[in-house]
Amino acid sequence: MATTATKEGTYEFAKQFSHYKDFYILHNDLVFSKLGLGTFNREPYKEENYEFDYVEAVKESVRSGINFLDTASNYRYQESEKDIGKALGELMENGEVQRQNLIITSKGGFIPLQYPFPDNPYHWIEENILEKNLATKEEIELDQHCMGVDFIEHSCRQSLQNLGVESLDIYFLHNPEMQLMKLGYDKFLQKVERIFERFEKLADEGLFQSYGVAVWNGFTYSEDNPEYINLADLVAIAENVGGKNHRFRYIQAPFNLAKTGMQTSATQKLDDGSSCSLLQAAHSLGLGVISSCSLLQMNLFKKSFKPELSYLLDKEMKLSSDIQLALQFVRSTKGIVTSLFASKEPEHIKANVEISKIKAVPPKMYELLYKV
């Protein structure tokens, strides 16, 4: 029995949804659905974030043709991982899906705490991180983020336990740019090198098949920004610690109708000195791109889309909502493997995945979107 996604397993999953046409893509010998389910929710301190769960949402996603599930140890203080684990357990027990059909990812870097909330988060950090020698105080930034290698490994192992799986398909270093201002760029790269070295070891042990880096603005800021990261520097580190067959294979960054920097801003520099967009750099460096925040946490919908935009995204007028149109935009972007959206309501997921029944926006029409 496979413990990770496989080419054969993901292909068999996709074949169940033959009417989806171009809704799946082959990348790194896995077949990805062009939309993936994210499990981040805003305002984590609000109690209502823990009165719901993602269990039914995960099950509906898989039943609707989504095979890419994304989470992180700190999402809802480990509850999102546990929800995915419960949903997967039920789906597999019922024979609806097997592990090899699904691409499962998580992230480490933020301090996850746990739910119910600890009475004193500072005491929790002391007891669960510092006293266990997983990190030093100096490695913790703003009582939120930690790049200690032992802490990162511990987070990965805890994620596996929460998810109820033996191995992840991708494990991301989560928002490392949070440490840049404190460390400075050179020391930051040294820290990344130690983490990538550990990641290669953990990949050898089978904890995950590949690893990546997930950021917010780190790859799309201008070079003079103190949180800027040049992707080629990270690939050079991966090659140094893992050779040409290193397992650094993915990045994750926001992309949506309002936040198009990964495609439109020449923020990245390659070894030959040329400047290019993040998407171009990732392609040149052999990395897959996972886009996040496809709906800008619902901030895209404060007013209706222009009719011209709607027409370009859906010429046949088959989509019924601006949310579907926004997802149609990201899934049509060349160079993105899969795009994440978050929803806890099964009926919303079912509606969103309706875009799989129409074709992606043709390239020439897609280019016009930036002129509307």
Summary of the structure (lengths in Angstrom):
residues: 372
radius of gyration: 19.9
end to end distance: 50.1
largest distance: 60.6
contacts: 1248
relative contact order: 0.12
helix: 46%
strand: 16%
